[in-house]
Amino acid sequence: MPSAPGASPQPLDLQRLWHNLPFRRFWLANLISNLGTSAFVMAMTWLTVKSYGAHGIALLALGYGIPQCLLQVFGGATTDRTPRRLLFLRTQVALVLVALLLLLATTRGVVPLGLLVAVNACNGVISAFDTPARTALISEMVSREELVLAQQVYSVASNVTNVFGPALGGILLSIGHGTRSHEELAFLFNVLSFLPLLACIPWLPRSPAPGNAAERPALWSSIREGLSYVKRQRSLRVLLQLLALVMLLGLPFQTLLPIFVHSHSSMQAHHSTYAALLSAVGLGGLVGSLLGMASGQTRRLGLALAAAALGLALAILLLAGSQVIHWASLSAFLAGACGVFSLNLNNALMQGLTPMELQGRVIAIANLGKGLQSFSAAAASEAIHLLGRAMVGSNAYLVVQSALALALLAGVVLLWRPMAQLEPRQ
């Protein structure tokens, strides 16, 4: 069995990794693309909540979650059966076309809720194939010894853009005449941000699909092989259980943030406040990524993961009860740090425990959590909507968000012993 990262600590060689030209180009291009994506997500969720309220956010999350749950495993199997560079090119072109559709619709006036949900559903379908292909591409650019560091460095780019992307989105929404927000400018920037990533694809590794078409197993057999491997590995099962808890009960707090701002009188219900809180989450995520890079030197990774999930639950409770922007920003920062640290370390451990030829499928199984996160966020948003109508004047957000955080707290306590016994080598 391959050993997990952290089993035999190695010095972090950032300089050697940075001299890896394909990885450096990929990292820089993703930095720009993720900046556009962060601005896009901020603008689309704010457009939805101001036009259609918590019910709109629920449908938006549901539109993304359904294809994530239905297609993730197929996306992983496709990644292991298709040249990854070609698959990645196809997903990027598809994302650009969807972004262009929303941009054109926004310039024509009010965007129907159905179109917003359809756009998010298309992004969910594409992401089911894009995420495992993108992650597996990194495995082809670096050696196995550099994989943990490469994943953490890649995550730093994502979290840097999660700091500045929402802030940029807030600025773009404020440009123009009048007091209304201008989401079309953020959508235009998102379209343009794909260009560097498309330009760097020809320099990515040209890896053929494993074996020829006659030798490769059927799609369903390939999927069963991945599921069977996960079932046999106790460490992978424990990691997936913790990941499911974090995705289902913890990370939906980000989807609920626009509802928190829009319904909270002391937060001024303005897109600039929402952008500030998203940037605080991103800044926390950046710190979490940097802590994750240093965590490869410790052997108590199971306890570190459990502690991060526990910290996420406590930070969300603090956020739910915040009455002023300062406490809300601090809580969002802590939640972002704990959430990203947990996700990144979990992902790196799972990749280290998985053979290269199975990584696409195992990554896809782990990414089913994105679907769980979206379903949970949709259910929570709709619960806030219904509770707010049934109990006028009550803080429906506080009730629902606190319930999710307390459930996460209880789940982490139950998993504490298995996580403490998690061995980096099987």
Beta strands, then each sheet from edge to edge (+ up, - down):
end
